[in-house]
Amino acid sequence: MTSSTHPPADLTDRWHEAAARLGASAPADVQLRSGLGGRTLGGPVTAAGELPAWLRLMTASRPGGKIWEGAALADAVLGDAVPRPMILGEHTWREERAAFRATLWTRLRGEILSPTPDLSAPADVDDRWWKDMRTCLDEVRGTAVPSGREVMTQAYIGRIPRFIPALEGADLTVPRWEAAHGDLHWANLTRNPLEIIDWEGWGSAPAGYDAAVLLAYALPAQATATKGREVFSDVLDTEHGRLAQLVICAEIIQASERDEVHARLRPYAERLAAEVLALQ
């Protein structure tokens, strides 16, 4: 979000204030994790009834918008077949230069699969995990998306030849849109049991997009990528699934100019795009 105002540089005091307002407690020296370019701060707390929980504080120049509303909307509309932390409570307030939204979640039960979005080694998951993942994504794909809520637009997809020149002149009209998490990489997934986190950006995306993202970020770990292709073959090996793969490849190539994760993924994305184009 672009704005002429700037959120407070240090959210720590406000995070502790939010914990108190939501009836949760945490040590003064609790380790907190920053995200979204310094616009969020999260950390473990103890909620009412001695329940282990997680508190995330988000700030913006004004309330509203896709990211601001995403988690609460996901919590309201996604079914029980989608394993994720559940919201225990929320609190919002405004100050002169910023708005704040604090969300109290149940603590993750499982172990995050990767400290980075991509994999550097095969994911330590079994066939049951993959079966649960398939069931989960089928449930997400069938979820109705509120009007105007998009992971990306058709206009953006029309510009991806800037990053994959071989697509110049191709018809990139999305044949089918469906609900997607929108950021389904390996740092947003757990094992024992499977849970999916960070639903702030969910919305409408090209059909098969989540499966394509999962595949793309697994490419450095060939065994996991191969398994992902197998589990989602009926999604990926279709016209819309191939377009979804080209979209995430373009996004990775675009982002490779900005950060190390995508810079190291770029050669894999370029190879995947070439493989998909060879099938067209």
N, C-alpha and C positions, 0 to 999 in steps of 0.2 A: 504494500500500500504506500503510495506516494503522498507526502504531506509536508507542509511548511513547518509543522511543529515536530518536536522530537520527544520520544518517550524517555523517562528517567534512565540514567546510565546504570544505576545500581538498584535492582529490584529486591534485594535481600530483605530490607526492613519491611517492605510491603508484602513479601511472601510470608514472613512471620505474622504480620498483621492479619493476613487472609486466613492463616491456619487458626488463629485464635477466634476469628469471626465464625469459622465453620466448626468450632468445637474440637479441633485437633491440636495435638501437641508435638513438638520436636525439640531436640537439644539446640542450644544457641549456636553450636559449632557444627550443625548438621551439614553434610556435603550436598551441595545443590548443583544441578546440571542446567546449563544455559542452552537455548536453542533458538531457531528462527532468527538468526542474526542478532541475538541479544534481546529479542522481544518476548521470550518465554523463560521461565525459571521453574524447575521442578525438583522435588525431593521427597524422601520418605517421611511419613508422619504416623502418629497413632491416633486413630479416630475414636469416637465414642464407643464404649464397650471394649476397649483395648484391641480394636480391630486394626491390623496393619493396613495402611493406605498410602496413597501417593497424591501429593498436591502439586498441581501445575498452575502457575500464574501467567497470564498473557496480558500484554499491554499493546495498545494501539492509540493512534491520535484521536479516534472516535470509535464508538461501538458499532457493530454490524459488519457484514461482509462474509464471504465464503469461509475463511479460516476462523473467524470469530464465532460463527454459528455452527461450524461443521460437526464438532464432537457431540454437542447436545442433540443435533438432528439425527446423527447416526445412532445415538443411544436410544432415541425415540422410535426409529423406524426399522432398524435391523432386527431380525428374528433371533431366537435363542440358538439357532444352528450356527451362528457366527460367533465364535469364542473371542471374547475381548474383555478388558476391564470394564466394570460397570460404574456409572456415576453415582456417588453417594450424596453429593451436595454441590451447590454452586453459589457463588456470591459475586456480584458485580458492583462497581462503584466508579465514580468519575472524580477527577481532580482538574485543576485549571488547565493543565497541558496534556492530559492523557486519560484514557479509560482503562479499567482493569477488569479482568475476568478470572476468577479463581475457580478451579474445578477439582473436586475431591474424588479420587477413583479408588476402587479396590486395588490392592497391590497385585502385581503380576505373580502368578503361581509358577510359571515356567522359567526357563533360562533363555535369554536372548541368544539367537543363533550366530550372530556376527557383530563385532564392534563397529563395523563399517557396512555401508549398503551392499557392497559386493562381497563375494566369497573368495578367500585365498586358499581354501582347502574344502574338500567335499563336506556338505552339511551332515552332521551326525543325527540323521533322522531315519525312521524305519518306514515300512510300507503302510503301517497304520497312520502315521503322520501324513503321508501323501494322500491317503484315502480321506482323512479328515479335512485336509486342505482342499481337495476337490469338492467335497460336500459343502464346505464353507463358501467357496467361490461361486458355486452354482446358486447358493442362497442369495449371495450378494447380487449376482447378475439378474435375478428375478425381482429385485427390490425396486419399487417405484421411486423415481428421483423427483424431488420438488422442482417445479418449473424454474428455469434459469440457473440451476446449479450444475456447473460444468467443470470437469477436470481440465479440459481444453476445448477450444472452439474449432469449427470447420475452417475458419480463417487461418488459424495457426497451422493446421495440417496442410493447407494450400501453400504454405511457405517452406515446407520441409525440403524441397529441392535445393534450397540454399545450402543444406548440409549433406544431401545425397544428390549430387548433380545428375546422376543417371535417371532420376525421376522427372527431370525437366520435360514438360509437355504431357505428362501422364495425367489421367483422370484420378484425382485423389479424393473424390466425393466419398464420404463414409457411408457404406451401405446399411450399417446398423449401429445404433447407439444403445448402450446399456449402463446400468450402475456399475461403478468400480471404486475400489479403495483409492486408487490413483497414485499410490506411492508404495507399492507392495514389494519392497526390497527386503534383504535378509536381516537388516538391523531392526525391522519392524515386526519380526516374527519370533515366536518362542517354541521351545520343545518341552515335552514332559510337564504339562500338556501344551498343545498348540494354542496360542493366543495371537491376535493381531492387534497392534497398537497404532496410534497416531492416525485417527480418522478425520482430522480437521479438513483435509482437502478432498474428501470423497465427492463423487458426483457422476455425471454422465460422461462416458468416454467411448471410443470405438470398441465394438464388441471384441472381446478377447484381450483387452489391454492389460488387465491384471496378470494374466498368464504370460503375456509377452514381457512384462516388466520382471516378473519372477525369473523367467528364462534368461533375459539379458544380463541381469546382475549375478547370475550363476555361471556365466560362460567361462570365467577363469578356472572353475572347478568342473572339469569335463563330466565326471560321473554324475554330479548333481544336475547339470544341464541336460544330460541325456535322459535322466529319470524324469525331469520336468517336461521334456518334449513328449515322452511316452504317456505320462499321465494326462496331459492336455492336448494330445495329438488331434483330437476331433475338434478342438477349438482353434489351434494354431494353424492346422493344415486346411484352411478355408480362405476364401477371398478376404473376409473381414479380419481373420486372424493374421494373415500375411501383412495386411495394411497396418494392423496394430503393432506388429514387430518392426515395421519400417518407421513408424512414428517414434517408438522408444529408442530405436537406433539413432534417429535424427536428434532426439533430445539429448542423448548421451554425447554425441559428437558436438553439439552446440555447447553443452556444459563443460566439455573437456578444456575449453579455453579459460575456465574460471576456477577449477579445483582439481586436486590431485586424484581423487577417486575416479572421476570421469575421464581424466587424462589417461589413466592406466586401463580403463575400460574401452577407450576409443578403438584400438585395433580390433578388439573382439566385436564391437558393434559394427564396424566397417565390414568385417568378414560375414557377419550374420546378414547384413543388408545385401551384400553381394549374393549370398546363398538364396535369399528370398527372391531377389530380382531374377535369378537364373530360373526360377520356377514359374515366373509370370508368362 
